[in-house]
Amino acid sequence: MTSNIAKPSISDGIDPATVPARMLYNGSKMPAIGLGTFGSDHVSNETVAQAVRHAISIGYRHIDCASVYGNEQEIGTVLKELIHSGQIDRQELWITSKLWNDKHAEEDVLQSLEHSLKDLQLNYIDLYLVHWPFPNFHAKGCDVASRSPNAKPYIHENFMKTWRQMERAVELGLAKNIGTSNMTQAKLELLLADCSIKPAVNEMELHPHFQQPDLYDYLVSKGIQPVGFCPIGSPARPERDKTEVDTVDTEDPVLREIATSHGIHPATLCVKWAAQRGQIPIPFSTNPRNMRANLQSLTTAPLSEVEMDALSKIDKNCRLIKGQVFLWKDDQSWEDLWDLDGEIAQ
């Protein structure tokens, strides 16, 4: 398949040394921006892999992967070529992968990680996440009304069995760091009380119209690094995740005015705001110009305190990835997944 990702010239690159990193609680340094690799069910695996190639060539060092995206094998081919040809050292890269929901059983966790390592052609993962706290499987591209016949709510005893195997992955050297994704404060409180190795990060939806300040502050207070997916509001997200009440971050008049004053696209401002706030954004793009603009936004003059304050006030509490496919009972609302009252729904 012919890719539409152009090969960059040397002048296109941004020195990775100028891109900030976040220090995790255990001393690991995680690049403060990554390239997401979820193609939203409409971008081919090969196109995503070539986007990874381009991203690394212009200075990205953090690639956010997941087994369920179905493209780790193609990405692995690119990583192997770049590493084995001497274009980059493995130690320079930060590669994340994730445990999918149908692999929560104790006997499946390490096997799933080893499968990702094989596909990515790596000896270890820098960060391995539990993708969702629910073990409920749904097929790729399914309808929003799809439900697993064996769906279950969050059961902490079962989640801890999964987490013990995540800890085992660290002990075996298969994963340098472990973390969670799509977790709530109520669930994290239980995990932190029972774990031997606490999560280094929590990956979560974060963008100017969905800032999750309470959960964000909680994570920071516990030394857990927030990582934000959908940093520009995910306009290319699957149709099943779109509703009539969703807002569009890049059309916000306050955001657009600040972007204009800095001479950047509103989408780029979303990424710049995210990194300056302290979360790690992982925007997905196959457009070389956009990839470069996102990366470069972390190396240019910061937003002012007045601008950051103005952006903090445009939060609309608009969750875009609602997760309906993980519900476990009839007549449930997606809000049951997110413990909005501080209680874990059963």
C-alpha positions in Angstrom: 0.0 0.0 0.0 1.3 3.4 -0.9 1.3 5.9 2.0 0.5 9.6 1.7 3.0 10.4 4.5 5.7 12.5 3.0 9.3 11.9 3.9 10.6 14.9 5.8 13.7 16.9 5.0 16.3 17.5 7.7 15.0 21.0 8.2 11.6 19.6 9.2 12.9 18.2 12.4 12.6 19.5 16.0 15.4 18.7 18.4 13.9 16.1 20.9 16.1 17.7 23.6 14.0 20.8 23.4 10.8 18.9 24.0 9.9 18.8 27.7 9.6 15.6 29.7 7.5 14.7 32.8 9.2 13.1 35.8 7.1 10.2 37.0 7.0 9.3 40.7 9.6 6.5 40.2 12.1 8.7 38.4 11.2 7.7 34.8 11.2 10.6 32.4 8.2 10.5 30.0 8.1 12.8 27.0 5.5 15.5 27.5 3.7 14.8 24.2 3.1 11.6 22.3 1.6 10.5 19.0 -1.6 8.6 19.4 -2.2 5.7 17.1 -5.9 5.0 17.3 -7.1 5.4 13.7 -10.8 5.8 14.7 -11.7 2.8 12.6 -11.2 4.7 9.3 -7.4 5.0 9.0 -5.5 2.0 7.6 -2.9 0.3 9.8 -0.1 1.0 7.2 -1.0 4.7 7.2 -0.8 4.9 11.0 2.6 3.0 10.9 3.9 5.5 8.4 2.7 8.4 10.6 4.8 6.9 13.4 7.8 6.8 11.0 7.3 10.4 10.2 6.7 11.5 13.8 9.9 9.9 15.0 11.9 11.4 12.1 10.8 14.9 13.1 11.4 14.6 16.8 8.6 12.6 18.5 9.9 10.1 21.0 6.6 9.0 22.6 4.3 6.7 20.7 1.0 5.7 22.4 -0.2 2.2 21.1 -2.8 -0.4 22.1 -3.4 -4.0 21.2 -7.1 -3.3 20.3 -6.1 -0.7 17.7 -5.0 -3.7 15.6 -1.9 -1.9 14.1 0.9 -2.8 16.5 2.4 -5.3 14.0 2.7 -2.6 11.3 4.1 -0.1 13.9 6.5 -2.8 15.0 7.9 -3.2 11.5 8.7 0.5 11.4 10.2 0.5 14.9 12.4 -2.4 14.1 13.6 -0.8 10.8 14.4 2.5 12.6 16.2 0.9 15.5 18.1 -1.7 13.5 19.3 0.8 10.9 20.7 3.0 13.7 18.4 5.9 13.0 17.3 5.9 16.6 18.3 4.1 19.8 15.6 2.0 21.6 16.4 3.9 24.8 15.4 7.2 23.2 11.8 6.0 22.6 8.9 5.8 25.0 6.4 3.2 23.8 3.1 2.7 25.5 0.7 -0.2 25.0 -2.5 -1.3 26.7 -4.2 -4.4 27.9 -7.6 -4.9 26.3 -10.8 -5.7 28.1 -11.0 -9.4 27.1 -7.6 -10.1 28.6 -8.2 -9.2 32.2 -8.0 -12.8 33.4 -4.9 -13.6 35.5 -3.6 -16.0 32.9 -4.1 -13.6 30.0 -2.3 -10.5 31.2 1.3 -11.4 30.6 0.4 -13.4 27.5 -1.3 -10.3 26.0 1.7 -8.1 26.9 4.1 -10.6 25.3 1.9 -10.6 22.2 2.2 -6.8 22.0 6.0 -7.0 22.5 6.2 -9.5 19.6 4.1 -7.3 17.4 6.0 -4.2 18.3 9.3 -6.2 18.0 10.5 -4.9 21.3 12.0 -6.5 24.5 10.1 -4.2 26.9 7.3 -1.7 27.0 8.0 1.7 28.6 4.4 1.9 29.9 1.7 -0.7 30.0 -1.9 0.4 30.8 -5.1 -1.4 31.7 -7.1 0.1 28.9 -10.5 0.2 30.7 -11.4 -1.0 34.2 -14.2 -3.1 32.8 -13.6 -6.6 31.3 -16.4 -6.2 28.8 -15.5 -7.1 25.3 -17.0 -5.3 22.2 -16.1 -5.9 18.6 -14.1 -3.2 16.7 -16.5 -0.8 14.9 -19.6 -2.1 16.8 -22.7 0.0 17.2 -23.1 2.2 20.3 -25.9 -0.1 21.5 -23.8 -3.2 21.4 -23.5 -5.1 24.7 -21.4 -8.0 25.7 -23.6 -10.9 26.9 -21.1 -11.5 29.7 -20.7 -7.8 30.7 -19.9 -7.0 34.3 -19.6 -3.9 36.4 -16.3 -2.9 38.0 -15.5 -5.6 40.6 -12.5 -4.6 42.6 -11.4 -8.1 43.7 -11.2 -9.1 40.0 -9.4 -5.9 39.0 -6.8 -6.5 41.7 -6.1 -9.9 40.2 -5.4 -8.2 36.9 -3.3 -5.5 38.6 -1.2 -8.2 40.4 -0.2 -9.5 36.9 0.6 -5.9 35.8 2.9 -5.6 38.8 4.4 -9.0 37.8 5.2 -7.5 34.4 7.3 -4.9 36.1 9.1 -7.5 38.2 9.9 -9.5 35.1 11.2 -6.4 33.2 8.6 -6.6 30.5 7.2 -3.2 31.4 9.2 -0.4 32.9 6.0 1.4 34.2 2.4 0.4 34.6 -0.7 2.5 34.8 -4.5 2.8 34.3 -6.8 4.4 31.8 -10.3 5.6 32.0 -10.3 5.2 35.8 -12.3 7.3 38.2 -11.3 8.6 41.6 -13.5 6.1 43.4 -11.8 3.2 41.6 -8.4 4.6 42.0 -8.9 5.1 45.8 -9.5 1.3 46.1 -6.5 0.5 43.8 -4.1 2.7 45.7 -5.1 1.1 49.0 -4.4 -2.4 47.7 -1.6 -2.2 45.2 2.1 -2.9 45.6 3.1 -0.8 42.6 0.9 2.2 42.2 0.0 3.4 38.7 2.5 5.8 37.2 -0.1 7.5 35.0 -3.8 7.6 34.4 -4.8 8.1 30.7 -8.1 9.9 30.4 -10.1 12.2 28.2 -8.8 15.7 28.5 -9.4 18.8 26.3 -10.5 22.4 26.9 -14.2 21.5 27.0 -13.6 18.6 29.3 -10.9 19.4 31.8 -11.9 17.1 34.7 -10.4 19.4 37.3 -11.4 17.3 40.4 -9.9 14.0 39.0 -6.9 15.9 37.6 -6.1 17.5 40.9 -6.6 14.2 42.7 -4.1 12.5 40.4 -1.5 15.2 40.9 -2.0 14.9 44.7 -1.2 11.2 44.5 1.8 11.6 42.2 0.0 10.0 39.2 0.7 11.7 35.9 -2.4 12.6 33.9 -2.2 11.6 30.2 -4.8 13.2 28.0 -6.4 11.5 24.9 -8.7 13.5 22.6 -6.7 16.6 23.3 -8.3 18.6 20.5 -11.8 17.2 21.1 -11.4 14.2 18.7 -13.4 15.5 15.6 -12.5 12.2 13.8 -13.8 9.9 16.6 -16.1 7.0 15.6 -19.7 8.0 14.8 -20.9 5.8 17.6 -19.3 8.2 20.1 -21.0 11.3 18.7 -24.2 12.8 20.2 -26.2 16.0 19.4 -25.1 17.7 22.7 -21.3 17.4 22.0 -19.4 20.7 21.7 -16.5 21.5 19.4 -13.4 22.8 21.2 -11.8 24.3 18.2 -14.9 26.4 17.5 -14.8 28.0 21.0 -14.5 31.8 20.5 -12.1 32.3 23.5 -9.9 29.5 22.3 -9.9 30.8 18.7 -9.0 34.3 19.8 -6.0 33.1 21.8 -4.9 30.9 18.9 -5.1 33.8 16.5 -3.0 36.0 18.8 -0.3 33.3 18.8 -0.5 32.6 15.1 -1.4 29.0 15.5 -4.4 26.8 14.6 -7.0 26.3 17.4 -6.2 22.6 17.4 -2.5 23.3 18.0 -3.5 25.6 20.9 -5.4 22.8 22.5 -2.2 20.7 22.5 -0.1 23.6 23.8 -2.6 24.3 26.6 -2.7 20.7 27.6 1.1 20.4 27.9 1.4 23.7 29.7 -1.3 22.7 32.2 0.8 19.6 33.0 -1.0 16.7 31.4 0.7 14.7 28.5 -1.4 15.1 25.3 -1.3 12.3 22.8 -2.9 13.8 19.6 -3.4 11.5 16.6 -2.5 12.8 13.2 -1.3 11.5 9.9 -0.8 15.1 8.5 2.9 16.0 8.6 2.2 19.7 9.0 -0.1 19.1 12.0 2.3 16.7 13.6 5.0 19.2 13.4 2.9 22.0 14.7 1.8 20.0 17.7 5.3 19.0 18.6 6.6 22.5 18.0 3.9 24.1 20.3 5.8 22.7 23.3 9.0 24.5 22.4 7.6 28.0 21.7 6.8 30.8 24.1 4.3 29.8 26.8 0.7 31.0 27.1 0.3 33.8 29.6 -1.3 33.4 33.0 -4.2 35.4 31.7 -4.6 33.2 28.7 -4.4 30.0 30.8 -7.0 31.4 33.2 -9.3 32.3 30.3 -9.0 28.7 28.9 -9.7 27.2 32.3 -13.1 28.9 32.2 -14.3 27.4 28.9 -14.7 23.9 30.4 -18.1 22.6 29.5 -17.9 19.2 31.2 -18.5 17.7 27.7 -17.3 14.1 27.8 -17.0 12.8 24.2 -16.0 9.2 24.7 -18.9 8.1 26.9 -18.2 4.3 26.8 -21.8 3.1 26.3 -20.6 -0.3 25.0 -19.2 -1.1 28.4 -22.5 -1.0 30.2 -23.7 -4.2 31.8 -27.4 -3.9 32.4 -30.5 -2.8 30.4 -31.8 0.7 30.8 -28.5 2.0 32.1 -27.1 5.4 31.3 -23.4 5.9 30.4 -23.0 8.0 33.5 -23.0 4.8 35.5 -19.5 4.1 34.1 -18.0 7.3 35.6 -19.0 7.2 39.3 -20.2 10.8 39.2 -21.6 10.7 42.7 -18.3 9.2 44.1 -19.8 5.7 44.3 -19.0 2.8 42.1 -22.1 1.6 40.3 -23.0 -2.1 40.7 
